[in-house]
Structures are given as C-alpha cells and as structure tokens.
Amino acid sequence: MHTDNLVTLDRGHLVHPVVNYRSHEQRGVTVLTAGRGAYLQDSSGRELLDAFSGLWCVNTGYGHESIVSAAEEQMRRLPYATGYFHFGSEPAIRLAAKLVELTPASLQRVYFTMGGSDAVDSAIRFIVNYWNAQGKSEKKHFITLERGYHGSSSQGAGLTALPVFHRNFDLPLPNQHRIPSPYPYRNPLGSDPAAIIEASVAALRGKVRELGTDRVAAFFCEPIQGSGGVIVPPKGWLKAMQECCQELGILFVVDEVITGFGRTGPMFACEAEGVTPDLMTLAKGLTAGYAPMGAVMMSEAVYQGIAEGGGAEFPIGHGHTYSAHPVSAAVALEVLRLYEDGLLQNGIALAPRFEAGLRSMLAHPLVGDARSRGFLGALELVADKQSKERFDPSLKLADRLFEAAYGNGIILRAFADNVLGFAPALCYTSNDFDLLFERLERTLNAVLDQPEVRQALR
C-alpha cells in the first residue's frame, strides 16, 4: 500500500501509545518497513541505525532467520495451546524450566504474560493474594522509586512514578507510594556511592515506618531506571535495598523488563550483585520483540503461600488467554540460545566501547552527564554544566533532538527532560558504534546551531 494511504489510515484509526493525539494527527506516522541486524528501513527507503533496540527489546537485532524458523515451525505444529484446565505445551514448559535455570536461585516458579505491563499487574495480584493467604490482609501498600517505570496497566501505571502516566487517569492509587530516586547526577547528597545507598535505605525504612510495617506489602524497583532517564544507581545499591526489605519483612520485587537478557552485561542485572528477589518481572528481551511475551518469576515461598491459601477446593483466579503461548515460547527459547551462543559475550566485550563513546560526548557544550552500564546508557543535556540547570521545557529540546537524530540516520529515545536514551542491540559491532557516535555528534552540533538553543546556553 502506498505510504500516503497508510498515513491517512493511521491518522484516522490507529491509537498510538504515549503520544499527544492531536500532535500525532498533525504530524502523521513514520512507517518502518524492514530491519536487518542493527538497522531499520522506513517507507522512503532511508536506512536508520537503531540505537534503541525498538523499545529496549530487540536485543538480538533484526532479521535472525533461526528465530523466524522457530516461530514458523511451532505455528505449523501447534499455533495455540491454552494453559487453563491443566493444559500446556512443550515450548512453554521447557521455557519455564530454562528461566528458572537462568534467573537468581530464589526464583523457582514462572507465570507467563504477554508483556511487561501485565507482568507487573500480575505480580501485584500475586502479592495481594499471598499476604491475604498469610492472614496479613492489612499489607496492601506498595512503595516504588520516583522516576520509576512499571508499565501502563491500571495498577502498574500507578506504581510508575512519571506524571504523564497519571494525568487524567486518577493515579497513583492511595496505596501506592514512592521514595526518592538514587539519581547520582542530581542527588542532593552529591555523587558519593555510600551516601546515596545509605539515603535510599533510610528513605525506604522511613516510608515503611510512616505507613506501618504491618501495612506494607512490597517494594518494587528497577536495577537501572529506564524510562525515568536511564538512571544508574551505584553498585551495591540493589543489594542494600534487598537486605533492607528482608529486615522490614516486605517483599522485594525487581523489575528487569528492560535490564534483563544481557542489556546490562550479565543475563540479568541482579547477577552483578548476587541479588535474590522474591519476585521478578521480565519481558522485552525475553523474545527480543519478535513475539509478545512477559513473565513473573516468583520464589518457592511466595508460590507455596498462594497455593496453601487457595486450599484444596478453589482455583487461583488469575489468568490470561495467551499466557504461555507456544509460539512466543518457541521464539523465546531460540532467542535465549542466541544469547548464550555469543550475543551476551559480544555485549560484554563491546560495553567499554559504548561507555567510552558516551563519555566522549561530555566535551560537547550541550552534554552535562554520560552514564551507562552494559548496553544501556544515556546523555543528559543541560543549559548550564556548572549548575546542571535544565533547558526550559518551552524550547521542546527533546523534539528537536529526535528530529535531528532521525535526519542523521539514528533512532534513539529523547525523553522530555532532555535525556537521550540508548539501548543498542547486542549484535552491534565496533563499526556500528563508530557510526553511532559520528552521527550523534553531528546531531548534537545541528541542534546546538539552532539559534534558540544556542541562546539558551548559560
């Protein structure tokens, strides 16, 4: 179909996630048509270097024939199998066992979802059920971090601490609370790791004390805050938060929807600190975006608590039609094989190249901070490097940056508070990084040359 026709149909009918509807109607859709390796192509034939892995998810890169073949073979054999009524399928059963093998030792049970948002929503339901089954029905309050992101479901969007997900949605809910983000670049205590960790632990203890230990169900956190601006806490922070939760008697939930599957180096970010959560949410890199799938990993203690609470008579009333979908599971098994067959090692080997490239951008007049871990990173742009003053929102710097980057053949994430997010696929080569940083510097220069931007610099 001709691109103009697609733009017209899209404008008239398709509702897009996280855009201003009126702005999208005016702008029109950018149609992507093909992908291979780290590169995409749009409907005009332009080749684009994808520096964001789709939406933090295409960790393998595009066009792996073995993944396509796995999906095709499963679709021909058995395209759907329900998980209800004691039914199941081989790919889903094998995938559950594989995930238990790969994730922290505390996690022994798997519930499959269609993505990260419903994984978080499922985790909330399991936690409520667990505490009720334990006879602790007062434990209904949840704590997260400012700038945290935990999906866009009815409850998960309330755990998310980004105002755009709350506006006109009656969120957050009264039982959803937050403590300050560690955010080293903008932490009032400075960038000292020990002080940041100590402050986070103290804030969690203080919030639990304020709410009442017998009323708090769980603390949710990302090992690295993705949509909040790729905020990288100091090493040791995640372990300290786990130990604090254990002391307080609340469940510790790690959201690895973005950080999982090699994104930060190891298969899961938890590995780097020996963290063993009570629950973990997964998605994105699980299937590398080739098919929808997410998962909730839970400890044996949580699983047994729910099972015992259900008694011998009643089912546990939680499920999804597409939970444990056999085609998605077959895709995930092949994706995991590719990670273990060299992609993870490539990411680990080239992470220093990525970090060095980001840090080299600190010399640019617009860049105040460069941060990364593994293949997850960001640049934070500021009007004044000394004071870290942000640009005035009326400048719409994020829009300028995204459009300039696209014009230079890069797809990246330009957050509203002028953070550029990067999540290159694990298949990136040194040449791909050379091209990325060459085009990125050209993009920053082009934006700096705009008179309104140059005048806003302090």
N, C-alpha and C positions, 0 to 999 in steps of 0.2 A: 504494500500500500504506500502511496506517495506520502512523504513526510508531512506536507501541508495538511493532508487529510487526517493523519494521525494527531497532529497538533490540535486540529479542530475538534476531533472526537474526544481527546483528552480534556480539553478545556471545558467541554460540555458535560462530561460524565464521570471522569475518574477523580476521586478524592485522594489527595496525596498526604502522606504523614508529615507532620511538623513543618508546614509551610503556612504563610499567610495566604488564605484562599484568594483574596482579591488580587494580591500581588501575582500569584500564580496564574490567575485568569488573564492578567495583563501580559505577563512575560511569556507564557507558553512553556511547553515541556521540552526538555532536551532528550532526544531519543537515542539510546545506546543500542547498537546493533550487533556487536561481536566482541569477543575477548580472546586473548591468547597470551599465556604467561602473565606478565605484569602489565599488559597493555590492553586498552579498550579502543573501540572504534565507534564514532557516532554516525548519525544518519547522513551527515555531509561527507563522510569518508575520512574525517580527521582522526589521526592516531593520538591517543592520550595515554600518558604514563599514570597508572592508578597508584597513587601513594597512600590510599586509604583502604585498600582491600575491600572494595564495595562499600560495606558499612561495618568495618572492623572484622569482616567474616571470611573473605576469600583467601584464607591463609596459605592455601596451596598455589594460588594463581589460577588463571582461567585455562580451560581447554585440555584438561587431563583426560585422555581417552579412556584410561582404565576406570575412572570414576563413572564416566558415561556408560561404559560397558557393564559395570556392576549394577547400575540402575536399570539398564535395558534388560539384562538377564533376569533380574528379580521381577520386573514388571511382566515379563513373559511367563514366568513360573507362577508367581502369586503376587498380584499387584496390591492386594489389601488383605489384612487379617486383623480382626478385632482382638483387643486384649481383654474384653469383657467376658464374663461367663467361663472363666478358666481357659480361654483360648490363647494362643500365642503363635509366634513364627520363629523359625531358626535364626534369621539375622538379628532380630531383637534380643533373643535370649543370649546369643553369642556376644552382642554388643554390650549388654548389661554386664556380663562376666568380664569383658575386656576393660570396661570403665572402672570396675572395682579393682582390677589389677593395676591400673594406671594412676588412680587418684590416691590421696592420702589414706593411710591404713585404717583410719577411723570410719571411713565410708564404705559400707558393705551392701547397701540396697539402692536401687535405681528406680525412679519413676520417670517415664518419658513424656515430654510435652512437644509442642510444635515450635517453640522458640523461647527466648529469654524471658519475655514478659509473663507468659503463662507458667514458666518455671518458677518465677518469683511468687506469683499468685498462688501456685500450688504449695510452695514452701510455707507461705503464710497459713494456708488452710491446715497443713500437716502440723504446724507448730501449735495452732489453736487446739486442734484435736488432741495432740499429745498432752498438753497441760491440763485440759479437761479430764483426760483419761487418768492423769495422775492425781486427780482430786484437787487441783490448784487452779480453779476456774477464775481466780482474780488476775492471773497472769495474762493480760490482754494488751499490754503496751509494748510498742516496738520503737527502737532507737536506731537512727542512721546518722550519717555524716552530712553536714552542709555541703552542697555541691555534689552530693552523691546521685547516682542514677541507677534505678532498679526497675526499669521498664515502664510500660504505659498502660497496664491493666487498671481496673477500678481501684484496687488497693495498692498495687506496686507503684503507681504514679504518685501516691501519697507518700510512700517511702522515699521516692525520688525527691530530692531537695533542690529542684530547679523551678523557679516561678512559672515559666512558660507551661509546665505540665500541670499547674494548679489553677491557673486563671480561668474562671468561669466553669470549673469542674467541681467546685465545693471540696477542695482538697487543700492541705492534708486533713485526714480524719483526726478526731480528738485523741485517739490513742496512738498517734504517730508523732514522734519527737526526734530532735536532732541535736548533735553536739558539733562544735567547730571542726572544720576540715584541718588536717595537719598542714597542708599547703606551704611548703618551705619558703617559696619565693615571697609570700605575703603574710607569713606568720608574724604576729606582733612580738613574739619572743625572739625573732631572728631565725637563722637557719641552723642553729646548733641541734644535731640529731637527738641527743639525750634530752634536751629541754622540750623539744617537740613531742617526743614519745611520752615523757612524763606529763605534759599538759593534756595530751589526749586521754591517757589513763585516768588522770584526775577528773577530767570533764565527764567521762563515762561513769566513774564512781559517783560523781556529784549528781548527775542526772538520775541515776538509779536510786540514790538516796532521796532525791526530791520526789520521785514518783512512788517509791516504796519497793523494796526488793521483792516482796511477795506479789507485786503487780506487774513486773516487767517480764515479758516473755522471751525476747531475743534482741540481739544487736546484729544488724546487717552492715556489711562493708565490702567495698571493692579493694583488692590489694593495691591497685592503682586506679584512681578515679578517672574514668574515661570521658564521658560526655560533660563532666564538670570542668574539663580543661586539661586532661591528662596530667593530673596532679600525682607526683611520685613521692610517697612518704619515705622517710629514712628507713634504711634496712634495720630490722628489729622491731619496727612499729607493729606489723601484723601479729607477730608472736606475742608481743606485750598485750595487745588487745585481746587475744585469745586467753591468755593467762588471767587477765582481769575478769573476763566473762566467767571463767571457771570459778574464780574466787567468789563472784557475786551470785552464782547459781542461775545464770541466764544462758540461753542457747546462743552459740556463736555461729553465724551464718556468713559464709564467704561467697560473694557474687563473682564468679570467674567467667561470666558470659563473654566479656571482652578479653580478659587476660589469659584465658585458658588456651591450650593447644599450641604451645610454642611461642605465643605472642611476646612473652617477656623473657624467653630463653628456654627454661625447662618446660616440660609438658604443661605444668600448672604453676602459677606464681607461688602457691603455698609451699611447694617443694623447696624453694630457696631459703625458707626459714624453719622448715620442719613443722609447719602448722598442720594441725589435725582438727578441722572444724566439725561441728555437729551436723551441719547441712552445707551443701554447696550447690549453687545453680550454675548450669552450663548451657551453651547454645553456640551460635555463630561458627567458630572454628570446628565444632563437632562434625559438621558436614561440609565445612568450607563454603557454605552458602549454596551448594549445588542442590540441596533439598531442604525443606523446613524441618528442623528438629531442635529440641532442647531437652534438658534433663534436670531432675532434682536428685542429688546424691544425699543419702542420709545414713547416719550411724545406726548400728545394730540396736543401740539403746533406744533411740527415737522410734525406730521401726517396731521393736518389741513393745514399747509403751503404747503405741497406737493399736497394735494387734490385740494386746491384752485388754485394752479399754473397749474394744469392739465386741468382746465376748464371743461366745460360740454361735450366736443366733443371727446377728445383723452384719450386713456388708459395710465396709467403709465407704461412705457415699461421696466419693470423689473420682472423676474420670473424664476422659476426652475421647471422642470418636477416633481421632488419629493418633492417640498415644501408642508408642511402639510401632509406628508404621513400618512395614517390612522394607519398602523401597528406600525410605530415609535411613533405616538401619543398615541396609546393604551399602549405601553410599558412605555412611559414617565409618563402617569397617574398612573400606578401601582408603578413605581419607586418613585414618589412623595408620594404616600400613605405609602410606606415603610419608607421613611424619617420621615414622620410625626408620624408614628406608633412606633417610638422608636430609629431608627438609628441615627437621629440627636442628641437625648439626650445621646446616648451611646458615640458619638464622643465628646460631651461637657464634659461628665463625665470623660473620659479617656485622654483628652488632657493634663492634668497635668502629667500623667504617661509618655506620649510621650515626652513632654518637658524635664522632669527630666532625661529620658534615653539619650536624645541627649546631655544635659548639662553634664552628667556624662562622656561623651566621651572627654570633654575638657582636662581631665587628660592625655589623650594619647599623646605621642610625636608628632604625625602627625597632630593633630587637633588644628586649630587656632581659629575657631569660630563655635558656635552652635546657630541656630536661628530657630524659629518656630512660628506659630500661628495656633491653632486648630490642625488638622491632616495634616498640610503642613509644612515641615521642611527641614533643610539642615545642613551638616557639611562642613566647608571649611578647606581643608588641606593645610598646608604651610611648607616651608622648614625651616623657622625661625619664631618662635612665637613672638619674640620681634619686629622685623622689618616688619613682615607679608609678607616676601619675598615668592613669588610663586616658585614652582618647575620648573625646566627647561622643556619646552614642549618636548624636545627630549627624556625625560625619559618615556613618554607615561604613566604617572601615572594613568590616568583615565582607560585605558585598563587593567592595572594590577589590579586595584581595582574591576572593573566589573567582571573579570575572577575569582578573589579570592572570591568575594561575591557569585558568581554562584556556585563555588566549595563548598562553605559552606551552600548552600541551600537558598540564598536570591536573589531576583531580586530587584535591585534599579537602580537609574539613576546616572551614573558617567559622569558629564559634563567635557568638555575638559579643563576647567581651574581648575580642581581638587576640584570641589564641588560635594558632594554626596547629591542627592535629594531624599526625602522621601514623599510619599503620601499614607499612609496606608488606607485601606478601613474602612468605618465607622462601620463595623461589628467586627473589631479587639477586642480581649479580653485582659485582663491583662496577661494571659498566652502567647498569641501571641506576646505581647510586650516583655515579658521576653525572649522568644526565639529569637526575632529580635535582641535585644541588646547583647545577648550572642553570637549569630552568627556574629554580626557586630564587636564586639571586637576581635573575632577570626580572622576575615577578615583583620582588621587593623594591627593586630600583624603579620599575614602572609606576608602582603605587607612590613611592617617595617623590617622584617627579610631578605628581598631580599637585597643583598649587595649593589646594585646600589642605592637603595632608602636610606638605612642607611647612605651611604657615602654622599648623597645629603643634609642631615640634617645639619643645622647650629648650 
